[in-house]
Amino acid sequence: MYRPGKCKTPRRPGIRKASHTEKDPVGVYCRIRPLGADNEECCIEMISNSTIQLHAPDGLKANRNGEFKETQYSFKKVFGINTTQMELFEEVAKPLVEDLIQCKNGLLFTYGVTGSGKTFTMTGSPGEGGLLPRSLDMLFNSIGPFQAKRFVFKPDDKNGIDIQNDVDALLERQKRDTQPLVPKTPSSRQKADPEFADMISPQEACKAENVDEDCCYSILVSYVEVYNNYIYDLLEDAPFDPIRPKAPQSRILREDQNHNMYVAGCTEVEVKSTEEAFEVFWKGQKKRRIANTQLNRESSRSHSVFTLKLVQAPLDADGDNVLQDKNQVNVSQLCLVDLAGSERTSRTRAEGSRLREAGNINQSLMTLRTCMEVLRENQMCGTNKMVPYRDSKVTHLFKNYFDGEGKVKMIVCVNPKADDYEETMLVMRFAEMTQEVEVARPVDRPICGLAAGRRQRNQAFRDELSHRLDDLGRPYNADDAALLNQLIESFPPMPSCELVDPGDDQTLPRLIEVLEKRHHIRQLMAEQFNKAANMLNSMLQQFDGQLGNKENLIQDQQSKLSERDRVIINQKTELERLEKRSKTLEYKIDILQKTTDMYESDKRSLEQELETRAQKLQQELSERRRMEQHMQGMVTDAKLKWEKECERRVNAKQLEMQNKLWVKDEKLKQLKAIVSESSRGSSSSSSTERPEKPERPSRDRDRKYGQKRSASPSPPPQHINPVHRRSHSAGGEKWVDHKPSSNVDLGTVMQPVIPNAIQVSSPSEKALSKCHKYVLRHQELASDGEISTKLIKGNVFRTRSGGQSVEFTDVETLRQESPTAPSRKRRSGSAEAPHNKEDQENWAPVASTSAALGHQKRRKP
């Protein structure tokens, strides 16, 4: 008995929790699969029925002490390599099926690395049925005689169950049978699937005890998978379109009125036998996503969830029909989960879609471990941290089992080979941590108020009624009385027997005559009856003889028939074997077809990617060749430019040094001449003779040092145009200095300096509106290969429309020439140069200025 809480009573009393609910730890079991080869290295040793020990393989590093570290892990029970499927079922799954019949929920899932035998443990193989088919067989063996008719229990769209009467259920069945397009579940009266028949032998069949016979039961199954964190319905009958195939539609999780999570829109199929349920499971199993990896030939790429939902409701007071009360319906479910194995991409070498699948599988398993850690911390430390159920669809779907009521069991499947040692270590740590998590213990369902034994009393009443009808025999038939009356009427009529006169001698003779006639008729009838009886006896004797002959013939035929039956049984056995093999081959063909399709899709995607990369590579190569050509052109241009620039700078430096040397020589000569004159004047008498004029250097010397003279001061040039004014750039007006970005910086002294100028790379109306003058620096290549700069000047005027216009008025040319050029000649104006060399040194350089006509002036040497 449990004490009700103070909160509001929910609709279903069976789900109601008590404030002092007891808890049980999660049952964790370990199963060790056999090694693939005898020569493989083993890293797991079974010490006892509840403890295993892990040995580090030879390839791993030793610990600090130089010895291999060995760790031990304990479980509720450990199943070795020789454990059969039946032993595993008896220990793990059978208690969950018994609790399911007692209206208690259960969750059983397999966990481990890829290739550790999880799918084999859950599903099994022909001859070795797994936990799922054995759970189905036990469930139907237990409640088979007490199942309700189909469609009496009908699921709604909100994770609830509706009850229909017999008439509505019959109409529903007829409607289902008259619709050929609706896929029908296989009938339970059909012959069992040979593949499933071989999974469980009749000797291994089991049955639950303490089944309530006063209830009607119905089983609904559903099958979903969680692929890339999306939920897909494996039992969905979507129409297949070969032209435009549609991808399966993902489902979402919802919460019902009792705060239980369920998959909205999931297909729930009502099954009535083990074979029918397993065929529905096999139909969904063919749609499950599997692939071939480096570690497992048939690796599950999704988490599968097969749900058994048991619906039970009590019978009415007569024990004949289901009680039409929705509040009396109890629903319990058992979830059998086959989790996909964790894997390392470095070992599986997954790429493309396989890599994405592996990442989602590892992420969901990591979320499961995180939820377990938070649950353990909350229970052990008394904290109230939020458990991240919503981070993964797997943990969100099973939130009810960890926060609500029900038994949770986990089978850890391990592969003892040394290659899986590191992954096995992580699995063992998770299993050790999971054993410390506790879930609420399910409470017993409330007892119905009706009297027990209603079904037995109803069945006893029916049996007694049938016996009494058999004892009464055949009912009275009115045809026999009519035949007797007809026979009596065929006799002569009896005359009147009344004697009025003693002397009447006619009445008695007449009566005697009639009686004699009747006696004669009776004798004739007796003779005919005896004849008929004799004939009938002879016929019976004849029939007895024929019957004996026929019995002998039948015995001969039966012996022949028994021989034929033995032949037929042998043929049926062979046929079943062939059918089983055909089923197995079809399953393998489906797997190979899926693998081929996956490989084809991967091949197409890789080919497309390869083609795309080839195109990108061609584009990059062409772009690279174009860039190489462009860079080669730029390098050539820059090389030529810098060669000219270096040559120009070397020439200028040589010219400068030659000019300095020439100036020093001239000064030294003058000083020498002065010293010699003063010495002669002091030693000789006062003489009035004029000193000799120093000898002028020859023309060869002028040619030799002509380049030096160009750097020395020169007299101001004589202006040819007497009305030529000073440059406009030297005034106080504001200028727009237009210097295009393509101009080359010559780095020479002869550069125009314009004060109050706005420097722009392209003229704009805003800059022109602020200034009165405009100058454009234009560079072009002269005939001798040097660069000349032209200053094109003009006045800025405002137009009538509000814009700006420029009227060009002057052009200045700045040209650079090499003094060492062979074409340079001394101008005739050099004769007018002053003879005083000191005055020549003090002359300032003046830029050549030309008029608007473009006449160029040269400076004198």
PESUL-V544006 format. One record per pair of residues at least 4 apart in sequence whose C-alpha atoms are under 6 Angstrom apart, sorted by the first residue. I is the first residue (numbers start at 0). GAP is how many residues later the second one is. If there is no record, write none. Layout:
i	gap
I	GAP
I	GAP
//
This chain:
i	gap
2	15
3	14
13	431
21	418
21	419
22	415
22	416
22	417
22	418
23	414
23	415
23	417
24	412
24	413
25	382
25	383
25	409
25	412
26	382
27	47
27	48
27	381
27	382
27	383
28	46
28	47
28	48
28	49
28	382
28	383
29	48
29	381
29	382
29	383
30	47
30	48
30	382
31	48
31	49
31	382
32	48
32	382
33	47
40	376
40	377
41	374
41	375
41	376
42	11
42	12
42	373
42	374
42	375
43	9
43	10
43	372
44	7
44	8
45	6
46	4
46	5
48	28
48	29
49	24
49	25
49	26
49	27
49	28
50	22
50	23
51	20
51	21
52	18
52	19
53	16
53	17
54	15
56	361
61	4
61	5
61	6
62	4
78	4
88	4
88	5
88	42
89	4
95	10
98	5
99	4
99	5
102	229
103	228
104	227
104	228
104	229
104	301
105	228
105	300
105	301
105	302
106	227
106	228
106	301
107	228
107	301
107	302
108	227
108	228
108	229
108	301
109	8
109	228
109	229
109	300
109	301
109	302
110	228
110	301
111	229
111	300
111	301
112	228
112	229
113	227
113	228
114	181
115	297
115	298
115	299
118	4
119	4
120	9
121	8
121	9
121	10
122	7
122	9
123	4
123	5
123	6
124	4
125	72
125	73
126	71
126	72
127	71
128	70
128	71
130	4
135	138
136	137
137	68
137	69
139	4
140	66
141	65
141	66
145	70
146	69
146	70
146	71
147	68
147	69
150	18
151	11
151	12
151	17
152	9
152	10
153	7
153	8
154	5
154	6
155	4
155	5
163	4
165	4
170	4
185	90
187	85
191	83
192	4
193	382
193	386
194	385
213	100
213	101
213	241
214	98
214	99
214	100
215	96
215	97
216	94
216	95
217	92
217	93
218	51
218	52
218	90
218	91
219	48
219	49
219	50
219	89
220	47
220	48
220	86
220	87
221	46
221	84
221	85
222	11
222	82
222	83
223	8
223	9
223	10
223	80
223	81
224	6
224	7
224	78
224	79
224	80
225	4
225	5
225	76
225	77
226	75
227	132
228	164
230	19
230	20
231	18
231	19
233	50
234	49
240	4
251	11
251	12
252	9
252	10
252	11
253	7
253	8
254	4
254	5
254	6
255	4
259	140
260	136
270	6
288	12
289	8
289	9
289	10
289	11
290	7
290	8
290	304
291	5
291	6
291	7
292	4
293	54
299	40
301	38
302	35
302	36
302	37
303	33
303	34
304	31
304	32
305	29
305	30
306	27
306	28
307	25
307	26
308	23
308	24
309	21
309	22
309	23
310	19
310	20
311	17
311	18
312	16
313	9
314	4
314	6
314	7
314	8
315	5
315	6
315	7
318	135
318	136
318	139
341	20
344	4
344	5
349	4
349	5
350	4
363	28
370	16
373	13
375	4
375	61
376	4
377	4
377	5
377	6
388	6
388	7
389	6
392	4
399	4
400	4
400	5
401	37
404	35
404	36
404	37
405	36
419	4
515	4
521	4
524	4
525	4
527	4
528	4
529	4
530	4
531	4
532	4
535	4
538	4
539	4
542	4
545	4
546	4
549	4
553	4
556	4
557	4
560	4
563	4
564	4
567	4
568	4
570	4
571	4
574	4
575	4
577	4
580	4
581	4
584	4
588	4
591	4
595	4
598	4
601	4
602	4
605	4
606	4
612	4
615	4
616	4
618	4
619	4
622	4
623	4
626	4
627	4
630	4
633	4
634	4
637	4
638	4
641	4
643	4
645	4
654	52
654	53
657	50
658	49
679	4
696	4
700	4
701	4
706	112
708	152
709	151
711	129
712	127
712	128
712	129
712	130
712	131
713	126
713	129
714	128
728	25
733	22
733	23
733	37
733	38
734	22
734	36
734	38
734	39
735	21
735	22
735	38
736	20
736	21
736	22
736	38
737	22
737	23
737	38
738	22
738	38
739	21
740	20
771	24
772	21
772	22
772	23
773	19
773	20
774	17
774	18
775	15
775	16
776	13
776	14
777	11
777	12
778	9
778	10
779	7
779	8
780	5
780	6
781	4
781	5
787	26
787	27
788	24
788	25
789	22
789	23
790	20
790	21
791	19
792	15
792	16
792	17
793	13
793	14
793	15
794	11
794	12
795	9
795	10
796	7
796	8
797	5
797	6
798	4
798	5
809	42
810	41
811	37
811	38
847	9
849	4
849	5
849	6
//
